[in-house]
Amino acid sequence: MNRSARLQALSAFLQSQRAKLRPSEAGFPEGGRRRTPGLRREEVAQLAGVSLTWYTWLEQGRDIQASSAVLDAIASALRLTKDERKYLFSLALESGEPAPLPQEPPRIDAPLRHILKELASCPTIVSDRRCQIVGWNEAASHIFLDFDRIAPERRNLIRLLFERKEFRRLAVNWELFVGGFLAIFRSYYGEYVGDGWYETFLEEMSELDPDFLRLWEASKVSSAPEMVIEFRHAKAGKMQFHLTSLMIHGSPDLRCSVYTPDPGTTTEEKLRRLMARTQSS
């Protein structure tokens, strides 16, 4: 992203994180009139040990210098998670141009193909740092979509979540489902601050679906969110999965999103029956 977009993203992030904190959580009284939810700017500045003017400039997205020590103090004041702290540092310090994506799309090697096959009862999707789907197993095709029928350039996971009605109908809490992947996408967005593709994609998505911008602005930052997702599958009925996102060792730009059937439900049995019916038909 360019410098202006980076500073705007930093401004929006600081404001949203400040709004999430209750005054009592930071040791301030709840009483008194507050125009906006969360902490006041002067309270964050006090907690971080910086001047109100300097913090205000930072939150307004002005192009000012910030040391790692000061950013660490602000991260502590805002009670940021490890991933959120990394996101803050990436936006505030602009670590430089990222390594370019390979000319050829990432390929699934033989060991990873074997892993995908072995995860027969766990729908699994492999994606790159732009959330482009580069691999999946048979179970994923049965639960989500037949990705083979989608042109490779259209297999962006974020785009499909908003573009395809199948995903909206599938997830009982679609916004929670989307939120997990937006959290991953935001972590990439902060990590690769020099890649202009992200800003272009965000603009395209904002025009594609009115829900996108609202959910993007509310999204968290997480490189590996874990959550329980309930699906209402058209053929299998109610199903419940635990989503685990894993980086692939040796391929830092690839990750596996693994949906493990909830052991306390009949989800795995339903999935096996669904796959068996399809194979026999």
C-alpha positions in Angstrom: 0.0 0.0 0.0 1.2 3.6 -0.5 2.2 5.9 2.4 -1.2 7.6 2.6 -3.1 4.4 2.7 -0.8 3.0 5.3 -1.2 6.0 7.6 -5.0 5.9 7.1 -5.0 2.2 8.1 -2.9 3.0 11.1 -5.3 5.7 12.1 -8.4 3.5 11.8 -6.7 0.7 13.7 -5.7 2.9 16.7 -9.2 4.4 16.9 -10.9 1.0 16.8 -8.6 -0.5 19.4 -9.1 2.5 21.7 -12.9 2.2 21.4 -12.8 -1.4 22.5 -11.3 -0.8 25.9 -13.6 0.0 28.8 -12.1 2.7 31.1 -12.4 0.5 34.1 -10.1 -2.1 32.4 -7.4 0.5 32.2 -7.9 1.8 35.8 -10.0 4.8 34.9 -13.4 5.6 36.4 -16.5 4.7 34.3 -18.3 7.9 35.3 -18.5 11.2 33.3 -19.8 11.9 29.9 -17.9 10.3 27.0 -18.6 11.3 23.5 -17.4 8.0 22.1 -17.0 4.5 23.6 -13.7 3.4 25.0 -10.8 5.3 26.3 -10.1 9.0 25.6 -6.9 9.9 23.7 -5.5 11.6 26.7 -6.0 8.3 28.7 -4.1 6.3 26.1 -1.3 8.9 26.1 -1.1 8.8 29.9 -0.9 5.0 29.9 1.8 5.0 27.2 3.8 7.8 28.7 3.7 10.1 25.7 2.3 13.5 25.1 -1.3 14.0 24.1 -0.3 16.0 21.1 2.1 13.4 19.8 -0.5 10.5 20.3 -3.2 12.6 18.6 -1.0 13.2 15.6 -0.2 9.5 15.4 -3.9 8.5 15.6 -4.8 11.1 13.0 -2.4 9.4 10.6 0.1 12.2 10.4 3.5 11.2 9.0 5.6 11.3 12.3 8.4 9.2 13.5 7.7 6.6 16.2 10.3 4.5 17.9 9.9 0.8 18.7 9.9 1.5 22.4 7.1 4.1 22.1 5.0 1.8 19.9 5.5 -1.0 22.4 4.2 1.3 25.2 1.1 2.1 23.0 0.6 -1.5 22.3 0.6 -2.3 26.0 -1.7 0.6 26.8 -4.2 -0.7 24.2 -3.7 -4.2 25.4 -3.0 -5.5 22.0 -2.5 -9.2 21.2 0.7 -10.5 19.7 -0.8 -10.3 16.2 -2.3 -6.9 16.8 1.1 -5.6 18.1 2.8 -7.0 15.0 0.2 -5.2 12.8 0.7 -1.9 14.6 4.5 -2.1 14.1 4.1 -3.0 10.5 1.9 0.0 9.8 3.8 2.5 11.9 7.3 1.5 10.9 6.7 0.4 7.3 9.3 -2.3 7.1 9.7 -2.1 3.4 8.8 -3.9 0.2 7.7 -7.5 0.6 9.3 -10.3 -1.3 7.3 -10.6 -4.6 5.0 -13.5 -5.3 6.5 -16.1 -7.5 5.8 -15.8 -11.2 4.1 -19.2 -11.1 1.2 -19.9 -8.7 2.3 -21.9 -5.6 2.1 -25.6 -6.2 1.0 -28.3 -3.8 3.9 -30.7 -3.5 3.5 -34.5 -3.0 3.8 -34.5 0.8 1.1 -31.9 1.1 -1.2 -33.7 -1.3 -0.8 -36.8 0.8 -1.7 -34.8 4.0 -4.8 -33.4 2.2 -5.9 -36.9 1.2 -5.3 -38.2 4.7 -7.5 -35.5 6.2 -10.5 -37.3 4.6 -12.9 -36.3 7.3 -11.6 -32.7 7.7 -12.5 -30.3 4.9 -9.2 -28.5 4.2 -8.3 -25.5 2.0 -4.8 -24.3 1.2 -4.4 -20.6 0.4 -1.6 -18.1 -0.2 -0.9 -14.7 1.4 -3.5 -13.1 -0.8 -6.0 -15.7 0.2 -5.9 -17.2 -3.2 -7.0 -20.9 -3.0 -4.3 -23.1 -4.4 -5.4 -26.5 -3.1 -8.2 -28.4 -1.3 -9.3 -31.9 -0.5 -12.4 -33.9 -1.5 -14.2 -33.2 1.8 -13.8 -29.4 1.1 -15.5 -29.8 -2.3 -18.4 -31.6 -0.7 -18.9 -29.0 2.1 -18.2 -25.8 0.3 -17.9 -25.7 -3.5 -16.5 -27.7 -6.3 -13.5 -25.4 -6.7 -12.5 -27.1 -10.0 -15.5 -25.4 -11.6 -14.2 -22.0 -10.7 -11.5 -20.4 -12.8 -8.2 -20.3 -11.0 -8.0 -16.5 -11.1 -11.4 -16.3 -9.4 -10.5 -18.6 -6.5 -9.9 -15.9 -4.0 -11.3 -17.1 -0.6 -12.3 -13.6 0.5 -14.0 -12.8 -2.8 -15.9 -16.1 -2.8 -17.2 -15.6 0.8 -19.0 -12.5 -0.4 -19.7 -13.3 -4.0 -21.1 -16.8 -3.8 -24.5 -17.3 -2.2 -23.5 -20.9 -1.2 -21.3 -19.6 1.5 -24.0 -17.3 2.9 -26.5 -20.1 3.0 -24.0 -22.5 4.5 -22.8 -20.7 7.6 -25.4 -20.2 10.4 -23.4 -17.2 11.5 -22.0 -16.0 8.2 -20.4 -12.8 9.7 -18.5 -14.8 12.3 -17.4 -17.2 9.5 -16.2 -14.3 7.4 -14.6 -12.5 10.3 -12.1 -15.3 10.9 -10.8 -15.0 7.3 -10.8 -11.2 7.4 -8.7 -11.4 10.5 -6.1 -13.5 8.6 -6.3 -11.2 5.6 -5.7 -8.2 7.9 -2.6 -9.8 9.3 -1.2 -10.3 5.8 -2.3 -6.7 4.9 -0.1 -5.4 7.7 2.8 -7.7 7.1 3.1 -6.9 3.4 2.6 -3.1 3.6 4.6 -2.5 0.4 2.3 -4.7 -1.7 -0.1 -2.4 -3.6 -2.3 -5.4 -4.5 -4.0 -5.3 -1.1 -5.2 -1.7 -1.5 -6.6 -2.4 -5.0 -8.3 -5.6 -3.8 -9.9 -3.8 -0.8 -11.3 -1.1 -3.2 -12.7 -3.8 -5.5 -14.4 -5.6 -2.6 -15.9 -2.5 -1.2 -17.5 -1.9 -4.6 -18.6 -5.5 -4.9 -20.5 -5.9 -1.7 -21.9 -3.2 0.7 -21.3 -5.6 3.7 -17.6 -5.9 3.0 -16.4 -2.4 4.2 -18.5 -2.7 7.4 -17.0 -6.1 8.3 -13.5 -5.1 7.2 -13.5 -2.1 9.5 -14.7 -4.2 12.4 -12.4 -7.1 11.7 -9.7 -8.3 14.2 -6.1 -9.1 13.5 -5.1 -12.8 13.8 -2.7 -15.0 12.0 -4.3 -18.1 13.2 -7.9 -17.7 14.5 -9.6 -20.7 16.1 -13.4 -20.9 16.2 -16.3 -23.2 16.2 -18.5 -22.9 13.0 -22.0 -24.2 12.6 -23.1 -25.0 9.1 -26.5 -25.9 7.7 -25.6 -28.0 4.7 -28.3 -28.4 2.0 -27.8 -32.2 1.9 -26.3 -33.1 5.3 -28.1 -30.8 7.6 -26.6 -29.3 10.7 -22.8 -29.7 11.0 -20.3 -28.3 13.4 -16.6 -27.8 12.8 -13.6 -26.5 14.6 -11.6 -24.2 12.3 -7.8 -24.3 12.8 -5.5 -22.2 10.6 -1.9 -23.5 10.2 1.1 -22.1 8.4 2.8 -24.7 6.2 6.4 -25.3 7.3 8.9 -24.3 4.5 6.2 -22.3 2.7 5.5 -19.2 4.8 3.1 -17.9 2.2 0.8 -21.0 2.3 -1.6 -22.0 5.1 -4.1 -24.8 5.7 -7.5 -24.0 6.9 -8.6 -27.3 8.5 -12.3 -27.9 9.6 -12.3 -30.7 12.1 -15.7 -32.2 12.9 -16.9 -31.5 16.4 -16.4 -34.8 18.3 -19.5 -34.2 20.3 -21.7 -34.2 17.3 -22.6 -36.5 14.3 -20.8 -34.2 11.9 -18.1 -36.7 10.9 -20.7 -39.4 10.2 -22.8 -37.0 8.1 -19.8 -36.0 6.1 -18.8 -39.6 5.4 -22.4 -40.4 4.3 -22.5 -37.3 2.1 -19.2 -38.3 0.4 -20.3 -41.9 0.0 -23.6 -40.9 -1.7 -21.8 -38.7 -4.1 -19.2 -41.3 -5.1 -21.9 -43.9 -5.7 -24.1 -41.6 -7.8 
